Amino acid sequence: MLTPEPQPKFLLDRSLGREAAVRGWPILMKDKRIRYRRAEIDTVIQYQAQCFVITKGDLPSGEMARRFLATRQAIFDAVAMPGPYIYAVQSDRIDRLYPPRS
């Protein structure tokens, strides 16, 4: 009998909080301006956080949930890599926001 592979735990947070990063769990959040906020970027760096963010501020909660579910395999694949990073969750993919690609 096959044992299912354990799924990662996630913390759901509207915006990045220190407690989320300290726990070491990947973070699901909504924050359309995170890439421009130095304090949040510094927290991501300090705690080697793995962040997945909805950057479109006017999405209804059902659409936000659908995006996370539609991209779950890409998110699970990314979580296998160490942080720090921030990915934007699109309708069909995730795009790295931080660190920026050269």
N, C-alpha and C positions, 0 to 999 in steps of 0.2 A: 504494500500500500504506500502510495506517495504521500509524503508530508508536505502540505502547502508551505511555500516560502513565506516567512513572516513579512508583513507589510510595514513600512515605516510609520511611526507616529508623527503627526503634524500638530502644530499649534496654529489656531485661527486667530488672527489679530487684525483689526482695522488698520492700524499703523504699527510700525515696529516698536516694540517695547523691550526694555532691557531684560526683563524676566524671560521672555521668549528666547532670546539669544543665549542666556545663561543656561537654560535647560538643555541646549544642544539639539533641539528638535527643529526640523525644517519648518519654515513659517509660511503660511498662506495668508495673504493680506490684500487690502485695497488701498492704494495710495498713488494717485496720478502724478505726483511731483517728487516721488522718492529720489529719483536720480539727481535732483537739484538740491537736495537737503544734505548739507555736509554732516550734520549731527547724526543722521540716520546711516549715512555711508560709513562714518567713523565707528558706529556701533556694530555694523555688519563686519567691518575689518577686525575690530577688537575681539569679537566673539566667534570669528570664522563662521558667521551665520550663512545658512542656505535659505534664500528667500524667493518666493514665487508670488508675484504681485499682479493684480488687476489694475491696469493704469487708466482705464476708461471709467470716469467717475459717474456717468449717468446710467450704468447698466442696472437693470432690476436684479434682485437677489437670485431669481431662478436662472437667469443667463450667466451670472457669475458662477453658480454651482455647475451649470452645464459646461462652462469653459474648463473648470478644474477637472471634471470627469472626462471630458473629451481629450484632455492632454495628460491624463494620469500616467500613462506609460513613459512619456517623455520626462515628466516630473520624477517618477521613480528612477529612471535612468540617471538623471542629473543628481539625485540625492546620493547615489552611489559614489559620487566624486566629492572630495572635501571642499568646504567653502574657503574663503568668503565669495559669495556671488549673489546677484539678484537677477532673476529672469522675469520678463513680462509674459503673462499668460494671455495668449491670443485665442481666437475661436478654434484654431486647428493646430497650434504649435506654441512653443515657448521661444522667446528671443532674449538673448543675454543683454542686460543693460549695464551690469557692473560685474567684473571689471570690463571696460569697453574693449572691443576687439581692435587690434592694431591694424 
